[in-house]
């Protein structure tokens, strides 16, 4: 049974194509994600040769000494990077093609995220590493609040559903990854105006892609802008947050450490928790 199409695939491609030439003006969130992924990769002692940059945007991910295949849902990004255009839940790569898959900033817009994670695991070689970053459930709380207040008599879904941290870890395990880890960081950005926030979201292809999205009226936009401005601090700026969820998982391999067999502990839980004198 196919999962429902939540996001409009054609609209997603079109919006990415529209912002491809000016993505550098609003790439701060992806740069933040790449920095976080790089820190996690630095903690890994092994080397990688064949890398898939999944959702490559402007090919800003650099991993010296590796062969990188770029892939993006948008044609313009994929063409500029010399890569492949594809959706994350419809990968065209053979099983076992890569020993590292990195994805920064796109997995929150995938219709079949469990299916995408399963495909990512399959294109990894045994003991290959998967690293991802995407926005989570705490993102755009200020924008959500102002839009809900502006449309309190006729609320509509304006920001697409997002994965929370616990669900992200569950999805990794469901996708068949070994040694799964999910953690998060929050980036706070102070905006001088509602319009600047919206421009940034458009510039990173981060506006709503819901299949059943409804257009915003001028009245709603004006009320939302006014409500946004009312939240300004003494300096005239409003804080907006972006929660970034990081995923780390390994393709299973016989050489990986295994969890201890249940019942094999030599000390009981009660003994371990007993106060030391």
N, C-alpha and C positions, 0 to 999 in steps of 0.2 A: 504494500500500500504506500503510495507516494504521499509525503507530507504536504500540507497546504502551502500554497505560494503566498507568503506574507509580504515579500518584497517584490517590487516590479523590476524584473531583470532588465528589460529594455531601457527603462528610465534610469536605472543604475549605470548602464553603459554610457548612455547619452550624457549624463551629468559628469561623469569622469572625463569624457572627451571634451566637454566644454571648459573644464578647469585645468586641463593638462598643461597648457602653455603658461599659466600663472600660478601654479600650485605653490611655488616657492614663497608667495606672499602670505600663505596661511598654513605653512607646514610645521608650525611649532609643536603641535600635538604628536605628529609622527616622529619628529626628531626626539621628543621626550621618550617615546616608546622605544626607538632604536637605541638610545642611550641605556635604557633599562635592560633591554635584551643583550646589549654588548656586555654589561656588567655581569649578567648571568652566564653568558658564554665564556667570559674570562675565567670563571670559576671551574670550567671544565678542562681537564688536563689533556684529553685526547685531541688529535688533529682531524680535520675534515677536508675532504677533497671535492666532492660534488654537492653543490648547494642549490636548493630551490628557494628563490625569493618570491613568495606567494602573496600577490597583491603588492606589486613592486612600486607603484606610483612613478616617481621620477628616477628610480634606480638609485636612491640615496643611501641604500644599504651597501657598505663596502666591507669585504672580508678578504684582505690580501692573502694570496697564496692558494685561493680556492677557485674552482670553476663554478660560476654562478649562472643558473638558468633563471631568467626573469619571466614572470607570468602576472597578468593583470586582467580583471574583468573588462577594463576599458581598452578599446582599440588603440587610441592615441598613446596612452602610456605604454602599452605593450610594443607598439611599433617603434616609439622613440628609444626604448630600452633594448631593441633587437630581440624581443622575447615572444611569448605566446599569449594570445588572448583566450581566456577561459574563466569560467566560474569555479569557485573553490569546491563546490559540491559536484563538479563535472570535470574532474582532472583528466587530461589526455595522456598522462605519463605511465610508462610501464611499471609494474611492481618492482621494487628494489632498485630504483634508479638513483637515489640520493642517500647520502649519509647524514645530511642536515637539511631540515626544512624550517625556514623562518618566515613568519607572517606578522606584519606590523600594520594594524589599522583597518582591516577589512572584515574580519570574521564576525563582527557584530551585524553585518548586513547580508548574511547568507541564509537562504531559505531552509536548507537542510544541514544544519550545523553538525548534528551527530553523523550524518553521512559524509560530510566533508572531513571530519576528524578520522573517520574510518579509512577514507581514501588516502589521507595524508600518511597514516600509519602504513598503509600498503605500499606507497611509493618509497618508503624508507627501507634501507637495508637493515638486517638484524643488528641491534644495538645502535641504530641511527637515532639522532636527537631531533626532537620537535620543540621549537620555541615560538611562542606567539604572544602578541599584545593587542588588546582591543578595548574599547570603552565598555564599562560595566554599568550596573544598575544605579550607581550614585551620580551618574553624569547628568549635567544640565538641570540640576534641581531648581535653580533660580528661574530658568526659562520655563520649566514645567509649571512652576507655581504661578508665574505671571500670565501664562496662557490659560491656565485653568480659571484664574480669577476673571480674565477678560471674557471667558465663554461659560461662565457658571450656569447660565440658563440653558445652554446647548453645547455641553462639552463634547469634544471630538478628540480622537487620537492624533496628536501632533508630533510626538517623539516616539520613535519605534521601540518595541519591546527590547529590553536589554538583559543580559545574563548577569546574575549575581555571583558572588565569589564561590559559595558552596556549590551551586549548580555547575559552575565551570569545572570544579574538581571532579564532580560526578560524571560530567561529559567526557573528561579525559579517560576515566576508568571504563566507561561504556565504550569508548573508542578503541579499547584494547591496548592502551599504553601501559608500560611498566614504569614503576617509580614515579607516579604522577605527582606534580606539585602545582598548586594554584595560589597565587598571592596577588596583592594589589598595592597600588600607590595612588595618591591623589594629587593632581595638578590644579592649583587655584590660579585663575587669571582675572585680573581686574579690568573691567571695561568702562570706558567713558560714556558709552551710549548703547542702547539696544540695537541700533543699526549696525554698529561695529561687530557685535556678537553675531548677528545674522550674516554679515558679509564673511566672517571667518568660517562659519558653518558651510556656507555656499562654496567658499574657496577650497575647502577640504572635502567636498562632496559629502557633507554630513547632514544635509537636510533630509526630511522624511521621504522614504521610498516606499511607504506602505501602498499596497495595491488599492486599498479603498480610501486613500487620503482625500480630504476635501480641501478646497482652496480657502485661504485665509482672507476675510474681508478687510477692507481698509479700516473699518470701524474697530474690528478686533485687533488689528495691528497697532492702531493708535492707542487703544486702551492698554494693550500689553506693553507698549513702549512707555506709557505713563506709569504703569505699575512697576516696571523695571527701574525707572528713574527714582521712584520713591524709596527704593532700597539702597540708594547711594550713600556712601560714607561721607565724612567731612570733606574729603578731597574730591567729591563728585564722581566717584567710581563705584561700580557694583561688582562684587566678587561672584564669579561663576566657577563651578568645579567640574573637573573631568576625572572620573575614576578610571584608572587603567588597570585592567586585569592581565596578569602574566600567567602563561601556561608553560610548563616544562614537562615533557614526557619522552620516554624512550621506546623504540620499537623492541618488542621482546626478543631476547637472545638467551641461549642456554648458559652463557658465561656471566650473566648478571646475578647480583646477590638476590637471594630469595628471602621472603619473610620467614621468621622462625615458625616451626611447626606448632600448631595449636596444642597446648598442654605440655610443651617441652621446657617451660621455664623451671628453674631450680629454686626460685624464691617466690612465695605467694604474694599476691597484691597486698594483702593485709600486713604482711611482714615488711614489705617495701615502704608502706605508708606509716609504719609505726614510728613515733617520735624517737629521735636519737638522744641519749642521755650522756 
